[in-house]
């Protein structure tokens, strides 16, 4: 069982390292709002994975993956959300940085406190509206689950492993970005990063919308 778990962890690690919409969203929040905001976004992404994991263990994610109509609705909603975030970045490059003020606190006063929940929701919604996670969990996790455990327990264990790997990888990524905060704090650099991440987010949105079930 340990050998199978180690092999499954390796596969999940490779999939976690592949850049995707989650990383683009985290990059935008971490660069424009700072480390704390980036980490809250990572927490939202992890919550989205836990949600998909719970739906998978309960058998609901399989229904989504098998229903072309429901899959299409979730896919288009996710694509629209990514494009919305991308357009926000392109319309007001550097605006978040100016509103933040101190570069790492996520805002000041009541506005900063309100935005803390916004970072978490951004990560959660972006991940929850990604139907590819449902397909991945229902199609791949059963084949990776350790044989010594029941199907539900095995998939639940792998979901937790995936969440921990995601937290470790994206958390480290946010920390690396924060170490270069002085560089990203330059107005011209922040505007450029907003434009780049905006284009990337829109690109992921179009890719999600055009992807096959």
C-alpha positions as CSV (number, residue, x, y, z in Angstrom):
1,X,0.0,0.0,0.0
2,X,2.8,2.4,0.8
3,X,4.4,1.8,-2.6
4,X,1.1,2.6,-4.3
5,X,0.6,5.7,-2.1
6,X,4.1,6.9,-3.0
7,X,3.5,6.4,-6.7
8,X,0.2,8.2,-6.5
9,X,1.8,11.1,-4.6
10,X,4.4,11.4,-7.3
11,X,1.7,11.7,-10.0
12,X,-0.2,14.2,-7.9
13,X,2.9,16.3,-7.4
14,X,3.6,16.4,-11.1
15,X,0.1,17.6,-11.8
16,X,0.3,20.2,-9.0
17,X,3.5,21.7,-10.5
18,X,1.9,22.2,-13.9
19,X,1.0,25.9,-14.3
20,X,-2.8,26.5,-14.5
21,X,-5.5,29.0,-13.7
22,X,-5.0,28.6,-9.9
23,X,-1.4,29.8,-10.3
24,X,-2.4,32.7,-12.4
25,X,-5.0,33.8,-9.9
26,X,-2.5,33.4,-7.0
27,X,0.1,35.4,-8.9
28,X,-2.2,38.3,-9.5
29,X,-3.3,38.5,-5.9
30,X,0.2,38.0,-4.5
31,X,1.9,40.6,-6.8
32,X,-0.8,43.3,-6.5
33,X,-1.8,42.8,-2.8
34,X,1.2,41.1,-1.1
35,X,2.1,37.9,0.6
36,X,-0.8,37.7,3.1
37,X,-3.4,38.2,0.3
38,X,-1.6,35.6,-1.9
39,X,-1.7,33.0,1.0
40,X,-5.4,33.7,1.6
41,X,-6.0,33.0,-2.1
42,X,-4.0,29.7,-1.8
43,X,-6.3,28.8,1.1
44,X,-9.3,29.4,-1.1
45,X,-7.8,27.2,-3.8
46,X,-7.3,24.4,-1.2
47,X,-10.9,24.8,0.0
48,X,-12.1,24.4,-3.6
49,X,-10.1,21.1,-3.9
50,X,-11.7,19.9,-0.7
51,X,-15.1,20.8,-2.1
52,X,-14.4,18.8,-5.2
53,X,-13.0,16.0,-3.1
54,X,-16.1,15.8,-1.0
55,X,-18.3,15.8,-4.1
56,X,-16.2,13.0,-5.6
57,X,-16.3,10.8,-2.5
58,X,-20.1,11.4,-2.4
59,X,-20.4,10.4,-6.0
60,X,-21.8,13.8,-7.2
61,X,-18.7,14.8,-9.2
62,X,-19.1,11.7,-11.3
63,X,-22.6,12.9,-12.2
64,X,-21.1,16.2,-13.3
65,X,-18.4,14.6,-15.3
66,X,-21.0,12.3,-17.0
67,X,-23.5,15.1,-17.8
68,X,-22.5,17.1,-20.9
69,X,-25.1,19.9,-20.1
70,X,-24.1,20.4,-16.5
71,X,-20.4,20.2,-17.4
72,X,-20.9,22.8,-20.1
73,X,-22.6,25.2,-17.7
74,X,-19.8,24.9,-15.1
75,X,-17.1,25.1,-17.7
76,X,-18.5,28.3,-19.2
77,X,-19.1,29.9,-15.8
78,X,-15.5,29.1,-14.9
79,X,-14.2,30.5,-18.2
80,X,-16.3,33.7,-17.7
81,X,-14.9,34.2,-14.2
82,X,-11.3,33.8,-15.4
83,X,-11.9,36.3,-18.2
84,X,-13.6,38.7,-15.7
85,X,-10.5,38.6,-13.5
86,X,-8.3,39.1,-16.5
87,X,-10.3,42.1,-17.8
88,X,-10.1,43.6,-14.3
89,X,-6.3,43.4,-14.5
90,X,-6.2,44.9,-17.9
91,X,-8.6,47.8,-17.3
92,X,-6.9,49.1,-14.2
93,X,-3.2,47.9,-14.1
94,X,-1.6,48.8,-10.8
95,X,-4.9,50.0,-9.3
96,X,-4.8,47.3,-6.5
97,X,-1.3,48.3,-5.6
98,X,-2.2,51.9,-5.2
99,X,-5.3,51.1,-3.1
100,X,-3.3,48.8,-0.9
101,X,-0.9,51.4,0.3
102,X,1.6,49.3,2.3
103,X,2.4,46.6,-0.3
104,X,1.7,43.5,1.9
105,X,-1.3,44.1,4.2
106,X,-4.1,43.6,1.8
107,X,-5.4,47.2,2.2
108,X,-6.0,49.5,5.1
109,X,-8.8,50.0,7.5
110,X,-12.2,48.4,6.9
111,X,-11.5,48.1,3.2
112,X,-8.5,45.9,3.9
113,X,-10.4,43.7,6.3
114,X,-13.2,43.2,3.7
115,X,-10.7,42.3,1.0
116,X,-9.3,39.5,3.1
117,X,-12.4,37.5,2.4
118,X,-12.2,38.6,-1.2
119,X,-8.9,36.9,-1.7
120,X,-10.1,33.6,-0.2
121,X,-13.3,33.7,-2.3
122,X,-11.3,34.4,-5.5
123,X,-9.3,31.2,-4.9
124,X,-12.3,29.2,-4.0
125,X,-14.6,30.3,-6.8
126,X,-11.9,30.0,-9.4
127,X,-11.2,26.4,-8.4
128,X,-14.8,25.4,-7.8
129,X,-15.8,26.5,-11.3
130,X,-13.1,24.3,-12.9
131,X,-14.9,21.2,-14.0
132,X,-11.6,19.6,-15.1
133,X,-11.0,18.9,-11.4
134,X,-14.2,16.8,-11.3
135,X,-13.0,14.8,-14.4
136,X,-9.5,14.4,-12.9
137,X,-10.8,13.3,-9.5
138,X,-13.4,10.8,-10.9
139,X,-11.3,9.5,-13.7
140,X,-7.8,9.3,-12.2
141,X,-8.1,9.1,-8.4
142,X,-9.8,5.7,-8.4
143,X,-6.9,4.2,-10.4
144,X,-4.3,5.7,-8.0
145,X,-6.1,4.8,-4.7
146,X,-4.1,2.4,-2.5
147,X,-5.6,-1.1,-2.8
148,X,-5.5,-1.7,1.0
149,X,-8.2,0.9,1.6
150,X,-11.8,1.1,0.5
151,X,-12.6,3.2,-2.6
152,X,-14.0,6.1,-0.7
153,X,-11.3,6.1,1.9
154,X,-8.6,5.8,-0.7
155,X,-9.9,8.7,-2.8
156,X,-10.3,10.8,0.3
157,X,-6.7,10.2,1.3
158,X,-5.5,11.2,-2.1
159,X,-7.6,14.3,-2.1
160,X,-5.9,15.3,1.2
161,X,-2.5,14.6,-0.3
162,X,-3.3,16.7,-3.3
163,X,-4.5,19.6,-1.0
164,X,-1.3,19.4,1.0
165,X,0.9,19.4,-2.1
166,X,-1.1,22.4,-3.4
167,X,-0.7,24.3,-0.2
168,X,3.0,23.6,-0.1
169,X,3.7,24.4,-3.7
170,X,1.6,27.6,-4.0
171,X,2.5,28.7,-0.6
172,X,6.2,28.5,-1.5
173,X,5.5,30.2,-4.8
174,X,3.8,33.1,-2.9
175,X,6.8,33.3,-0.5
176,X,9.2,33.5,-3.4
177,X,7.2,36.3,-5.0
178,X,7.1,38.2,-1.7
179,X,10.9,38.0,-1.4
180,X,11.0,40.1,-4.6
181,X,8.5,42.6,-3.2
182,X,10.7,45.6,-3.8
183,X,11.0,44.8,-7.5
184,X,7.2,44.2,-7.9
185,X,6.5,47.4,-5.9
186,X,7.8,49.5,-8.7
187,X,4.7,51.1,-10.4
188,X,5.9,50.2,-13.9
189,X,6.6,46.6,-12.9
190,X,3.2,46.3,-11.2
191,X,1.4,47.6,-14.3
192,X,3.3,45.3,-16.5
193,X,2.5,42.3,-14.2
194,X,-1.1,43.2,-14.2
195,X,-1.2,43.3,-17.9
196,X,0.6,40.0,-18.3
197,X,-1.5,38.2,-15.7
198,X,-4.6,39.7,-17.2
199,X,-3.7,38.3,-20.6
200,X,-2.8,34.9,-19.0
201,X,-6.1,34.7,-17.1
202,X,-8.1,35.6,-20.3
203,X,-6.1,33.0,-22.2
204,X,-6.9,30.3,-19.6
205,X,-10.6,31.4,-19.7
206,X,-10.7,30.9,-23.5
207,X,-8.8,27.6,-23.2
208,X,-11.3,26.4,-20.6
209,X,-14.3,27.4,-22.7
210,X,-12.9,25.7,-25.8
211,X,-11.8,22.5,-24.0
212,X,-13.5,19.3,-24.7
213,X,-15.3,17.5,-21.8
